[in-house]
Amino acid sequence: MRPADSTFAQVLYAQGLVAPTVADARQRLQRVVTEYPLSTWADDAVVRLGQLEYANGDPVALNGKQMSP
């Protein structure tokens, strides 16, 4: 699958959900947000990123960070 494919954001999101590490999940989800901000998956990716930070004990980690270009 190529990054220009219309379903690539969905694939990145799914990879983020099943990633073997938090760092991998964060990287995939962040790509959805930054590379495909108009995708229907971008909102879900932002929520999942927030959930990751909360689960890691830092509920305000996203405060002040720019999540989209």
Secondary structure in CASP SS format (residue, H / E / C, confidence):
PFRMAT SS
TARGET T0000
AUTHOR 0000-0000-0000
METHOD secondary structure of the structure
MODEL  1
M C 1.00
R C 1.00
P C 1.00
A C 1.00
D C 1.00
S C 1.00
T C 1.00
F H 1.00
A H 1.00
Q H 1.00
V H 1.00
L H 1.00
Y H 1.00
A H 1.00
Q H 1.00
G H 1.00
L H 1.00
V H 1.00
A C 1.00
P C 1.00
T C 1.00
V H 1.00
A H 1.00
D H 1.00
A H 1.00
R H 1.00
Q H 1.00
R H 1.00
L H 1.00
Q H 1.00
R H 1.00
V H 1.00
V H 1.00
T H 1.00
E H 1.00
Y C 1.00
P C 1.00
L C 1.00
S C 1.00
T H 1.00
W H 1.00
A H 1.00
D H 1.00
D H 1.00
A H 1.00
V H 1.00
V H 1.00
R H 1.00
L H 1.00
G H 1.00
Q H 1.00
L H 1.00
E H 1.00
Y H 1.00
A H 1.00
N C 1.00
G C 1.00
D C 1.00
P C 1.00
V C 1.00
A C 1.00
L C 1.00
N C 1.00
G C 1.00
K C 1.00
Q C 1.00
M C 1.00
S C 1.00
P C 1.00
END
